[in-house]
Amino acid sequence: LGPPATPAASAPGSLSVEAVNADLKTARAANQEKRFTDAETLMLKDTAAKPNQPYLWIELGLAQLGQKKYEDAEVSFNKVLGNAPVGQTAPKAPSGGFYSADGGATHSGQSLATPDTAPPKHSPEIEGIAYSSLGEVYIRTKRIPDAQAAFDKAAGAYPIQAPLYYGNETVFFFQTGNAAAQLDAAIKAIAADPTRPRNYYFKAQALTTQATVDPKTQKLILPPGCLEAYQKYLELEPNGQFAPDTKSILAAAGVPVKAGKK
């Protein structure tokens, strides 16, 4: 027996709207279940058949990002924005999206596909998803100014999701150990939505890297703004994920823990 057959690329335009939406749902589920290779295989086939459908490129880019195929993901997300190589057609955005940026890769129930003759138009939602996804690619590949600019573009394109974008930017910089960029992102995230507790923690955590130790008392000396951010986190989420770490830092600084909101 020979090797298992691989899905063949469909001829451009040969997929129906129903088939595209069904495949997109399948790929979305695969990405959510971290079966990134399965999602990539399906979306490579469908983007070859329907290169003007941006949501297919988005799901493909997410699959590639999940596999740490950063160069491929960058190409896919740029296709969404119309930054295609010379000779290729820029994708067109539907007026009603199937894909929705809300806490990551979640989706609405509206239809995806649009006629291939539709004029190019990017919805704010599509631009927000694409720019924020490119921002993650740039963080993972250590292109910090590009990453910060991409998240700013995402927030500018789709302001309603600015808290999500800047919150994710903060976490990605935390994951990669860039305290200075993490601090900048956390400040923007707090400005976009001051009610989200974890952004205060990440602001304080970034500032803690600048802390010193009092040689006489051996207590931590926290930089300006750090204590207030930790206390604000505990006020908003006294029993949250980062509460034990926050209380430990405050204890090391000799600061009593204030009671949180009830």
Secondary structure, 3 states (H helix, E strand, C coil): CCCCCCCCCCCCCCCCHHHHHHHHHHHHHHHHCCCHHHHHHHHHHHHHHCCCCHHHHHHHHHHHHHCCCHHHHHHHHHHHHCCCCCCCCCCCCCCCCCEEECCCEEECCCCCCCCCCCCCCCCHHHHHHHHHHHHHHHHHCCCHHHHHHHHHHHHHHCHHHHHHHHHHHHHHHHHCCCHHHHHHHHHHHHHHCCCCHHHHHHHHHHHHCCCEECCCCCCEECCCCHHHHHHHHHHHCCCCCCHHHHHHHHHHCCCCCCCCCC
